[in-house]
Amino acid sequence: MARARRKGRQRFHLLEPDYERPLHKIPEETAQGILEKLTILYGEQEARIYQAEVLRLMKVYYAHKSPEMIEFERDFDANNRFTEEDVILITYGDLLHDDRMSPLDTLTYFCERHLRGTINTLHLLPFFPYSSDRGFAVIDFEEVDPRLGTWEDIDQLKSDFRLMFDGVFNHVSSKSKWFAEFRDGAPDFQDFFIVFSTSEAISKEHLKIITRPRPTPILSEFSTYSGYKWVWTTFSPDQIDLNFKNPRVLLKTIQILLYYIRRGSDVLRLDAVTYLWHELGTHCVHLKETHAIIQLFRLIIDAVAPVAALITETNVPHDQNITYFGDGSNEAHMVYNFALPPMVLHAFQNEDATALTKWASSLDQVSKTATYFNFLDSHDGVGVTPVKEILSAKEIELMAWRVIEHGGFISYKDDGDGNLSPYEMNITWWSAINREDADEDDDFQVKRFCASRSIALALMGVPGIYFHGLLGSKNDAEAVIAEKHTRSINRMVLDYSSLKEGLNNPESTTYKVVNQCGRMIAKRVKETAFHPNAPQDVLNLHPAVFCVKRTCQEAGQPLLALTNVSGDQIVVEIPCSTTGIHCNRFVEILSGDRRTFETDKGFNLQLTMEPYDVFWLTPAK
């Protein structure tokens, strides 16, 4: 069974295309599928014109593939694109500072020394030249920000890790060459953006129904060669939305997407993809054209880069979020499980896993080739929109107030009716879980923190952890004041020498978090029951316990992962009729201990769990 692991030259594309080989032949079924998606977007006549260009881009990409890569892909098993071995670290390229090295070199140095045996994939947040939004206002899609390093630095990371790049295709920086060409009146770029002559061009009725992720105006004014123009800016006046109704914008995006794969991207994150297509008179989210574009990307990747994967970033209510799986085989290979962070936080705040258990019970296996990306923290905050149909407004309000009590902030969005509503909670995961001024032992807080992380590691899918979550970083309130941005609370740049001191000091919180969470991850990646395709059953055993049963596909060996989300000692009864496990002797995977539990005559287990205990139990042989 071939797994998605590449060694040596198989990990790298050719620097120059090899046109001495015959051009790759695109399967007719793929070519027809591309035509169908383009027809949805542009009509049949235009679709036939641009289909040829899409096929050309695919063949050019394929000419850059090494023979070793092509050979590897012949035996590639898409069901094992992701396995239990996959854990993703989310990080900016410059969160570590060292005067002797570039930021990317410093990151490489850290990862090579501290992540082996635990994390195998790095999500490098936008590392391109940018003008704002911490990288998400891209000036040049094809260059590495010289303040971070070079493409050679990316290659060095690629030598030891799989990589995830961001496709920030919804918008470009107002300082980008594309937008400069538009302002200069260049004919080829006049339709690259969504342009209006006045700020009143969109009626108030249409404005009210457009879904807004930010409180800033949807149209921003710029002087141009032909006078003042108003352009669509979903996220900020510095982030100019691209006009995908122009087929040349789509073609340029496909070219960049394939370029990222050539430069080392194993996973392509489609940022803010839900806002890709604009249509007045609609909410301008989740439109059929947006799904058609993602399906087109999937067709292209499956045909010429089958080892690569797409992940969609759609911070929306859960039921809408999972529509980006498509039918499980034709859209995203992974979808951010956006409801998970607020649901886990809610459980630990209330010391009650009831709501988390009920929601997690609804998570079904999507397909053998698609799964969830299970994360708790990221470079942004903890979004509340994904749980607005899961938790009540009162529960969300109380959760937000507790975040404020823990030193965090609340970001708001425009509802379109003149009102603002909570959009996300800005706080580090450590500070969300632990109150800094609480009269608690440090080890107790570390245990609570690691218990919260265990849930994302146990659930069906691929787990991810943000750099500051890996370290157990506390709120950086000073950065919020200095940068006047609430998201800065979770984006502090660390001095590497100071970090090393913490990592080498057994008494420091950093040392304890990295070692305890690291041991948990090291155990996780060796258990085939945590394969994304391994069956999952969420068990309702006790209000304070989140329990998930995973079962190894090949051996049929069950694994019970239990987390006490409370600060109390509890006794949990596990009915054998529920688990199908008829024994009382287990191996506790995290400690390696063999444990025998009390049972009644029906082999119903009696477990005593101390505050924030985590047990991963599998029947002893």
C-alpha positions in Angstrom: 0.0 0.0 0.0 1.8 3.1 -1.2 1.7 6.1 1.1 2.2 9.8 0.2 5.8 10.0 1.3 8.5 11.1 -1.1 12.2 10.8 -0.7 15.1 12.4 -2.4 14.5 13.7 -5.9 10.9 12.5 -5.8 10.2 15.5 -3.6 11.4 18.1 -6.1 10.4 19.1 -9.6 12.8 19.9 -12.5 14.0 23.5 -12.6 13.3 23.6 -16.4 10.6 21.8 -18.4 11.7 18.7 -20.2 10.1 19.1 -23.7 12.2 16.3 -25.1 9.7 13.9 -23.6 6.3 13.7 -25.3 3.8 16.2 -23.9 1.5 14.7 -21.3 -1.8 13.4 -22.7 -4.7 14.7 -20.6 -7.4 12.0 -20.2 -10.5 12.8 -22.3 -12.7 12.5 -19.2 -10.6 15.2 -17.5 -10.7 17.4 -20.5 -14.5 17.1 -20.7 -14.8 17.8 -17.0 -12.8 21.0 -17.4 -15.0 22.1 -20.2 -18.1 21.5 -18.1 -16.8 23.6 -15.2 -15.7 26.4 -17.6 -19.1 26.3 -19.2 -20.8 26.9 -15.8 -18.5 30.0 -15.4 -18.4 31.5 -18.9 -20.9 29.8 -21.2 -20.1 27.1 -23.8 -18.5 29.3 -26.5 -16.0 31.0 -24.1 -15.4 27.7 -22.3 -14.1 26.0 -25.5 -11.7 28.8 -26.1 -10.2 28.8 -22.6 -10.2 25.0 -22.2 -7.3 24.8 -24.5 -5.3 27.2 -22.4 -6.0 25.3 -19.2 -4.8 22.1 -20.9 -1.7 23.9 -22.0 -0.9 25.0 -18.5 -1.4 21.4 -17.2 1.0 20.1 -19.8 3.6 22.7 -19.1 3.4 21.8 -15.4 3.8 18.1 -16.1 6.9 18.8 -18.2 8.5 20.0 -14.9 8.0 16.7 -13.1 11.0 14.5 -12.5 11.0 10.8 -13.7 11.2 9.7 -10.1 8.1 11.7 -9.2 6.1 10.3 -12.2 7.2 6.7 -11.2 6.1 7.3 -7.6 2.7 8.6 -8.6 2.0 5.4 -10.6 1.6 3.5 -7.3 0.2 6.3 -5.3 -2.8 5.3 -3.2 -5.2 8.3 -2.8 -6.8 6.6 0.2 -3.5 7.1 2.1 -2.8 10.7 1.0 -3.1 11.5 4.7 -2.4 8.9 7.4 -2.0 8.8 11.2 1.6 10.1 10.7 0.4 13.5 9.5 0.4 16.4 11.9 0.6 20.0 10.6 2.4 23.0 12.2 0.9 26.3 11.3 3.4 29.1 11.3 4.5 32.4 9.8 8.0 32.3 8.3 9.3 35.0 10.7 8.0 34.1 14.2 11.5 33.3 15.3 14.3 35.9 15.2 18.0 35.2 15.3 20.6 37.9 14.3 22.8 35.2 12.7 20.2 33.7 10.3 17.3 34.7 8.1 13.9 34.0 9.5 13.3 31.0 7.3 16.8 29.6 8.1 15.9 30.1 11.8 12.6 28.3 11.4 14.4 25.4 9.6 17.0 25.2 12.4 14.2 25.0 15.0 12.1 22.5 13.1 15.0 20.1 12.4 15.9 20.0 16.1 12.5 20.0 17.8 9.9 18.5 15.5 11.3 15.2 14.4 9.1 12.3 15.3 6.1 14.5 15.9 5.2 17.0 13.1 5.9 16.2 9.5 4.1 19.1 7.6 4.6 22.8 7.8 1.9 25.3 6.9 3.9 28.3 5.9 1.5 31.2 6.1 2.0 33.7 3.2 5.7 34.2 2.7 5.3 36.5 -0.3 6.0 40.3 -0.4 2.9 42.0 1.1 1.6 45.4 2.2 -0.8 44.5 5.1 -2.8 41.9 6.9 0.3 40.0 8.0 0.9 38.6 4.6 -2.6 38.3 3.2 -2.4 41.4 1.0 0.0 39.8 -1.5 2.1 42.1 -3.7 3.8 39.3 -5.8 2.4 35.8 -5.8 5.6 34.2 -7.2 8.4 35.7 -5.0 9.5 35.0 -1.5 9.6 38.1 0.7 13.3 39.0 0.9 12.8 39.9 4.6 12.1 36.2 5.2 14.5 34.5 2.9 14.6 32.9 -0.6 13.1 30.0 -2.5 16.3 28.1 -1.6 15.2 28.4 2.0 11.9 26.9 1.1 13.7 24.1 -0.6 15.7 23.4 2.5 12.5 23.1 4.6 11.1 20.8 1.8 14.0 18.5 2.3 12.6 17.3 5.7 8.9 18.3 5.7 5.9 18.3 3.6 4.7 21.9 3.0 1.4 23.8 2.8 1.3 27.1 0.9 -1.5 29.7 0.8 -3.4 30.4 -2.4 -4.6 33.9 -1.5 -6.7 34.1 -4.7 -9.6 36.2 -3.5 -7.7 39.4 -3.6 -4.3 41.2 -4.2 -2.6 44.0 -2.6 -3.4 47.6 -3.7 0.4 47.8 -4.1 0.6 44.8 -6.5 1.8 45.1 -10.1 -1.6 43.9 -11.3 -3.5 46.7 -9.6 -0.8 49.3 -10.6 -1.4 48.2 -14.3 -5.2 48.7 -13.7 -4.6 52.2 -12.3 -2.3 53.0 -15.2 -5.1 52.2 -17.7 -3.4 49.1 -19.1 -6.1 47.4 -21.3 -5.3 43.8 -20.2 -6.0 44.6 -16.5 -9.1 46.7 -16.7 -11.3 43.7 -16.0 -9.0 42.1 -13.4 -11.0 43.8 -10.7 -14.7 44.6 -9.9 -15.0 48.3 -10.7 -17.7 50.9 -10.2 -17.9 54.6 -11.1 -19.4 55.8 -7.8 -19.7 54.6 -4.3 -23.5 54.4 -4.7 -23.3 51.9 -7.6 -24.4 49.1 -5.3 -27.9 49.7 -4.0 -28.6 49.7 -0.3 -30.8 46.6 -0.8 -28.0 44.7 -2.4 -25.5 45.8 0.2 -27.7 44.5 3.0 -27.7 41.0 1.8 -24.0 40.7 1.0 -22.2 38.6 3.6 -19.5 40.7 5.2 -16.5 39.3 7.2 -15.3 42.8 8.1 -16.8 46.1 9.2 -14.9 48.1 6.5 -16.8 49.5 3.5 -17.2 47.1 0.6 -16.1 49.6 -2.0 -12.8 51.6 -1.8 -11.9 54.6 -3.8 -8.7 54.9 -5.9 -7.5 57.5 -8.4 -6.7 56.0 -11.8 -5.6 57.0 -15.3 -9.3 57.5 -16.2 -10.4 59.2 -13.0 -11.5 58.1 -9.6 -12.9 54.5 -9.5 -14.5 52.4 -6.7 -13.3 48.8 -6.4 -14.7 45.8 -4.5 -12.7 45.2 -1.3 -14.2 42.4 0.8 -11.5 42.5 3.5 -9.9 45.9 3.6 -9.1 48.9 1.3 -5.7 47.4 0.7 -7.0 44.0 -0.5 -8.6 44.4 -3.9 -10.9 41.5 -4.9 -10.1 39.7 -8.1 -12.8 39.4 -10.8 -13.2 35.8 -11.7 -15.8 36.6 -14.2 -12.8 37.5 -16.3 -11.4 34.1 -17.6 -7.9 35.5 -17.7 -8.0 35.9 -13.9 -8.9 32.3 -13.5 -6.1 31.2 -15.9 -3.5 33.3 -14.0 -4.7 31.7 -10.8 -4.3 28.2 -12.2 -0.8 29.0 -13.4 0.1 30.2 -9.9 -1.5 27.2 -8.2 0.6 24.8 -10.4 3.7 27.0 -9.8 3.2 26.5 -6.0 3.2 22.7 -6.5 6.4 23.0 -8.6 8.0 25.0 -5.8 7.2 22.4 -3.1 3.6 22.7 -2.0 2.1 19.4 -1.0 -1.1 21.0 0.3 -2.7 24.2 -1.2 -4.8 26.2 1.2 -7.5 28.2 -0.6 -7.8 31.3 1.6 -11.2 33.0 1.9 -12.4 30.9 -1.0 -16.1 31.3 -0.1 -15.9 34.9 -1.4 -14.4 34.1 -4.7 -17.3 34.9 -7.0 -19.4 38.1 -6.8 -23.0 38.4 -7.9 -25.2 41.4 -6.9 -28.5 40.2 -5.6 -27.0 37.3 -3.7 -25.1 36.9 -0.5 -21.9 36.6 -2.6 -20.8 33.5 -0.7 -21.1 29.8 -1.5 -22.2 30.5 -5.1 -22.3 27.7 -7.6 -19.5 29.4 -9.5 -17.3 29.3 -6.5 -17.8 25.6 -6.1 -17.2 25.1 -9.9 -13.8 26.8 -9.6 -12.8 24.6 -6.7 -14.0 21.5 -8.7 -11.9 22.8 -11.6 -8.8 23.0 -9.4 -9.5 19.5 -8.1 -9.8 18.1 -11.7 -6.5 19.7 -12.6 -4.6 18.5 -9.6 -6.0 15.0 -9.7 -4.9 14.8 -13.4 -1.3 16.1 -13.2 -0.4 16.4 -9.5 -2.3 13.6 -7.8 -0.2 13.6 -4.6 -1.0 17.3 -4.0 -4.1 18.2 -2.0 -6.5 21.1 -1.7 -7.8 22.5 1.7 -10.5 25.1 1.8 -10.5 27.9 4.4 -14.2 28.9 4.9 -14.9 30.4 8.3 -18.7 30.0 8.1 -21.4 28.0 9.9 -20.5 24.3 10.0 -23.3 23.0 7.7 -22.1 25.5 5.0 -18.4 24.7 5.7 -18.7 21.0 4.9 -20.3 21.7 1.5 -16.8 22.4 0.3 -16.1 18.6 0.4 -18.5 18.5 -2.6 -19.5 14.9 -3.1 -16.3 13.8 -1.2 -14.3 13.3 -4.3 -14.6 16.4 -6.4 -13.8 19.4 -4.2 -11.5 19.8 -1.2 -9.4 17.0 0.1 -9.5 18.7 3.5 -11.8 21.3 5.1 -10.9 23.3 8.1 -13.0 22.0 11.0 -13.9 25.6 12.1 -16.5 24.5 14.7 -14.0 22.5 16.7 -12.0 25.3 18.4 -15.1 27.1 19.9 -16.7 23.8 20.8 -13.6 22.6 22.7 -13.2 26.0 24.4 -16.9 25.9 25.4 -16.4 22.4 26.9 -13.4 23.5 29.0 -14.9 26.8 30.1 -18.0 25.0 31.4 -16.2 21.8 32.4 -19.0 20.0 30.4 -18.5 18.1 27.2 -22.2 17.5 26.5 -22.5 20.0 23.6 -19.1 19.0 22.2 -20.1 15.3 22.3 -23.5 16.0 20.6 -21.9 18.0 17.8 -18.9 15.6 17.3 -21.4 12.7 17.0 -22.6 14.3 13.8 -19.2 14.2 12.1 -19.4 11.5 9.5 -16.6 10.1 7.3 -16.7 12.2 4.1 -15.0 9.7 1.9 -11.7 7.7 1.7 -10.1 10.6 0.0 -11.4 13.6 2.0 -11.2 14.5 5.6 -11.2 17.3 8.3 -8.4 19.5 9.3 -8.7 19.5 13.1 -7.1 22.6 14.7 -7.7 24.6 17.9 -5.7 27.7 17.2 -4.3 29.5 14.3 -2.8 32.9 13.2 -6.2 34.4 13.5 -8.6 34.0 16.4 -11.3 31.5 17.5 -14.2 32.1 15.2 -17.7 32.1 16.6 -19.6 32.1 13.2 -19.2 28.3 12.7 -21.1 27.5 15.9 -24.0 30.0 15.6 -26.3 27.2 14.7 -24.8 24.8 17.3 -24.5 27.0 20.5 -27.2 29.5 21.6 -26.5 33.2 21.4 -26.3 33.3 25.2 -23.7 30.5 25.2 -21.6 32.4 22.7 -21.9 35.6 24.6 -20.8 34.0 27.8 -17.9 32.3 26.0 -16.8 35.7 24.6 -17.0 37.3 28.1 -14.8 34.6 29.6 -12.3 35.2 26.8 -12.2 38.9 27.8 -11.8 37.9 31.4 -8.7 35.9 30.3 -7.2 39.0 28.7 -8.5 38.5 25.1 -10.4 40.6 22.7 -13.5 40.3 20.5 -13.5 41.2 16.8 -16.7 42.2 15.1 -18.2 42.1 11.6 -20.8 44.1 9.8 -24.2 42.3 9.6 -25.3 44.5 6.7 -28.0 46.2 8.8 -25.9 48.7 10.5 -25.2 46.3 13.4 -22.0 44.6 14.4 -21.8 41.1 15.8 -18.9 39.0 17.2 -16.8 37.4 14.5 -13.9 35.9 16.4 -12.2 35.8 19.8 -8.6 37.0 19.8 -6.5 35.2 22.4 -3.8 32.6 22.5 -5.0 29.1 23.1 -3.0 28.9 26.4 -4.7 32.0 27.7 -8.1 30.9 26.5 -7.8 27.7 28.5 -5.9 29.1 31.5 -6.5 32.3 33.4 -3.2 34.0 34.1 -4.2 35.4 37.5 -5.8 32.1 38.7 -4.5 30.6 41.9 -3.5 27.4 40.3 -0.3 25.3 40.1 1.6 25.6 36.8 1.6 21.9 36.3 -2.2 21.9 36.7 -2.6 24.5 34.0 -0.2 22.6 31.7 -2.3 19.4 32.2 -5.5 21.3 31.4 -3.9 22.8 28.2 -2.6 19.4 27.0 -6.0 17.8 27.7 -7.6 20.3 25.4 -5.1 19.5 22.7 -5.8 15.8 23.0 -9.3 16.2 21.5 -8.0 17.5 18.1 -5.4 14.7 18.1 -8.0 12.0 18.6 -10.8 13.0 16.2 -11.1 11.7 12.7 -9.0 13.9 10.4 -5.6 15.5 10.3 -4.5 17.5 13.4 -3.0 20.9 13.1 -1.3 23.1 15.8 -0.3 26.8 15.6 3.3 27.7 16.5 2.3 29.5 19.6 0.0 26.7 20.6 2.9 24.3 20.3 4.8 26.4 22.8 2.0 27.4 25.1 2.5 31.1 24.5 0.5 33.6 26.6 -1.3 36.7 25.4 0.9 39.4 23.9 -1.2 42.5 25.0 1.7 44.8 24.3 1.7 43.9 20.6 -2.1 44.7 20.4 -1.4 48.2 21.8 1.6 48.8 19.6 0.1 47.5 16.3 -3.5 48.5 17.1 -4.7 45.1 15.9 -6.4 42.5 18.1 -5.0 39.6 16.1 -1.5 40.7 17.1 -2.2 39.1 20.5 -1.3 35.7 19.0 1.5 36.7 16.5 4.5 37.6 18.7 7.9 37.2 17.2 10.2 35.3 19.6 13.9 35.6 20.1 15.3 32.2 19.4 18.0 32.3 22.0 15.4 33.1 24.7 13.2 30.3 23.4 16.0 27.9 23.6 16.5 28.8 27.3 12.9 28.0 27.9 13.1 24.7 26.0 16.1 23.6 28.0 14.6 24.6 31.4 12.5 21.8 32.9 10.8 24.3 35.2 9.5 26.5 32.4 6.0 26.3 31.0 7.4 26.1 27.5 9.5 23.1 28.4 6.5 21.3 30.0 4.1 22.1 27.2 6.4 21.1 24.4 7.4 17.9 26.1 4.0 16.8 27.3 2.2 17.7 24.1 5.1 16.4 22.1 4.9 13.0 23.8 1.2 12.8 23.0 1.8 13.6 19.3 4.7 11.1 19.2 2.3 8.4 20.4 -0.4 9.5 18.1 1.6 9.2 14.9 2.3 5.5 15.6 -1.3 4.4 16.1 -3.0 3.3 12.9 -6.4 3.7 14.7 -5.8 7.5 14.2 -5.7 7.1 10.4 -8.2 9.7 9.0 -10.1 6.8 7.4 -10.3 4.7 10.6 -13.9 4.4 11.8 -15.0 6.8 14.6 -17.8 6.6 17.2 -18.3 9.4 19.7 -19.6 8.0 23.0 -21.8 9.9 25.5 -20.5 8.5 28.8 -20.4 11.3 31.3 -21.0 15.1 31.0 -17.4 15.9 31.9 -15.8 13.4 29.5 -15.3 13.6 25.8 -14.8 10.0 24.5 -14.2 8.9 20.9 -13.7 5.3 19.8 -11.4 4.8 16.8 -10.8 1.4 15.2 -7.8 0.3 13.2 -8.9 -0.5 9.7 -6.6 -3.4 9.0 -6.4 -5.2 12.4 -9.8 -4.1 13.8 -8.2 -3.1 17.1 -10.3 -0.5 18.9 -8.9 2.5 20.7 -10.8 4.6 23.3 -9.6 8.2 23.7 -11.1 9.8 26.8 -10.6 13.4 28.1 -11.8 14.7 31.4 -12.6 18.4 30.6 -13.2 19.2 34.2 -11.1 20.0 37.3 -12.8 17.3 39.3 -12.1 13.6 39.9 -14.9 11.6 38.2 -15.9 8.0 37.8 -16.8 7.0 34.3 -18.8 3.9 33.4 -18.2 2.4 30.0 -20.8 -0.2 28.9 -19.4 -3.0 26.8 -22.6 -3.0 24.9 -21.7 0.5 23.7 -18.0 -0.1 22.9 -18.1 -3.7 21.9 -15.0 -4.3 24.0 -15.4 -7.3 26.4 -12.3 -7.2 28.5 -11.0 -5.2 31.4 -7.2 -5.2 30.7 -5.9 -2.4 28.6 -2.7 -0.7 27.5 -2.8 3.0 28.2 -0.9 4.2 25.2 0.3 7.6 26.5 2.0 6.2 29.6 2.7 2.7 28.2 1.2 1.2 31.4 -1.0 -1.9 31.5 -4.1 -1.3 33.5 -6.9 -3.5 34.8 -10.2 -1.7 35.5 -13.0 -2.8 37.8 -16.0 -4.3 36.0 -19.4 -5.6 36.8 -20.7 -9.0 35.6 -21.4 -7.6 32.1 -17.8 -6.2 31.7 -19.0 -2.6 32.1 -15.8 -0.8 33.0 -15.4 1.6 35.9 -12.7 4.2 35.3 -11.6 6.9 37.8 -10.3 10.0 36.1 -8.4 12.7 37.9 -8.8 16.4 36.8 -8.0 16.8 33.1 -6.8 13.2 32.7 -6.4 11.9 29.2 -6.5 8.1 28.6 -5.9 6.4 25.2 -6.9 2.8 25.9 -6.5 -0.3 23.7 -7.3 -3.9 24.8 -4.2 -5.7 26.0 -3.2 -8.7 24.0 
